[in-house]
Amino acid sequence: MNTIRIIGGKWRRRILHFPDSAGLRPTPDRVRETLFNWLGQDLSGLTCLDLFSGSGALGFEAASRGAAKVVMAEIVPPVLRALEENSRLLNASDQVEIVRTDAVRFVSSLRTTGFRFDVLFLDPPFKQGWLDRLSPLYRKFLSKTEHSTLSPKAR
């Protein structure tokens, strides 16, 4: 088992475990620190989608910093089980929803529900074409808030 550490918010310094899995590389502490400095330390009231959750580093970090709802999407069964166990460990069920699903299928299903997210964490496996497949769909599920910023390529 591998570990990550929550770096801010109510679960600061908590250690979470996740299994080895092909292509799974958790977002390093330093990168998360920079990201959350940019987003702001307090995500109260925001809804977040962690589309390739993997270790859960970004989604749990957002929940720790007060996000009202974090949906974590993952398809690999052992990784999914670790996310569920970490959610139980943190008693995060009120804030965190973990969904076993393919990213494109999940995002496509959002069109019918009309549900929108304020923040999207998107860190897919390298060189598998995920960004090209998902970029046409971003606008359909992101709210227009100060936190929802699309890269120039996605616009």
N, C-alpha and C positions, 0 to 999 in steps of 0.2 A: 504494500500500500504506500501511496505517496501522500504528501500533506501540503496544504496551503494555509495561510494565516490571514484572517480578516484584519484589515489594517485600520479601519475607522468605524465610528458609530457605536451602537449599543453592544455589538458582538466583538468589538475590538480585542485583538490578541487571541481570539478563539481559533483553535486548530481544527481543520476539517480534513478528512481522509478521502482519497479517490484512488481507483485502481489504474494499473497500466492499461493503455488501450492505444491501438495504432492511430497516429495522428493527434493524440491528445497532448497538448502542451499548455499548461495553465498560464494565464496572464501574470507575468512577474509582479511582485510588490511595487517596484518602482514605476512600472507602466500604469498600474491601477492607481497609484498615488497621483500621478500626473493627470490621468483621466478624470478622477474625482475632484481634483483641484479645479479642473476646467468646468466640469458639470456643476460643481458646488458641493459643499460638504453635507448639505441638508437637502434630501430629495423628497421631503414630505409632500404627500398628495400626488406624486407622479406615478404613472404606470409604466413599467419597464418590460421589455421583451429581451430575453437572453436566448437567442435563436439556436446557437450551437453551444449549449451550456457546458459540456465537458466537465471540468472540475467544479464548476459552479462559482468560481472566483468572482466574476463580475456580478452575477445575479444576487448572490448572498451579500456581497459588499453593498449593493444598492439597497437591499432590504435592511441591512444593518444601519444604513444612513437614512432610513425613514420612508423609503418608497412605499406607497399605499399598497401596490400590487406588483409582484414580479412573476412573470410567466417564464419558466425555464423549459425549453424544448430540447429534447435529446432522444436519440434513437437506439443507442448501443445499450443493451440490457444491463451489463455489469456497471456501467457508468450511471445509468438511470437509477439503479438500486442504491448506489453511493449517494446520489443527490437526495433521494428520499430519506436515507438514513441521516444525512447531515441536516436536512430540514427538521426531522424529528428531534435530533440532538439540540438544535437551536430553538425548538418549539416555535417554528416559523410558519405553521400551516395557515395562519390568518393572513399572512402577507405573500407567501410563496406558493405558486401552483406549478407542479411538475407534470409535463405532458410528454408521453412517448409518441413521437411523430417525426416524419420526414419534414424538413424545413419548407420546401416548396408546397407540399400538401397543406401544412399548417397555415402558412401565409395566405394561400389561396382560399382556405376556409374562412379567413377573416373577412373576405369580401362579402360573404353572405350574412355575417353577424353584425357588421358595421363597427365592431370594437376597434378602438384605436389606442395606440401607445404613444407616450410622450418621449420615451428613450428607447432606442434600439441598440443592443450590444450584438455585434455581428463579427465573429472571429472564426470563420469556417476553416476546415482542413485546407491546407495548401494544394494548389494545382489540381483542383477537382471541378472548376468551373462554377462554383456556387455563387460567386458575386455576380457573374454575368446572368445566371438564371434568376437571381433574386432582385437585381437592381430595377427591373421594370415594375416591380410590385411594391416598392417602398412607399410611394405616395398614398397607396390605398389603405395603409394601416398605421401611418404615423400622424399624430396630431400636429397641428401647427402651433408649436409653443417655442419659447426661447431656447429650449433644450433640443428640439428636433432639427438637426442640421444634416443635410444631405451633402455628400461629397459632390464635386462638380460633375463627375462621371454619372452619378445617379440622377442628377437633375435632368 
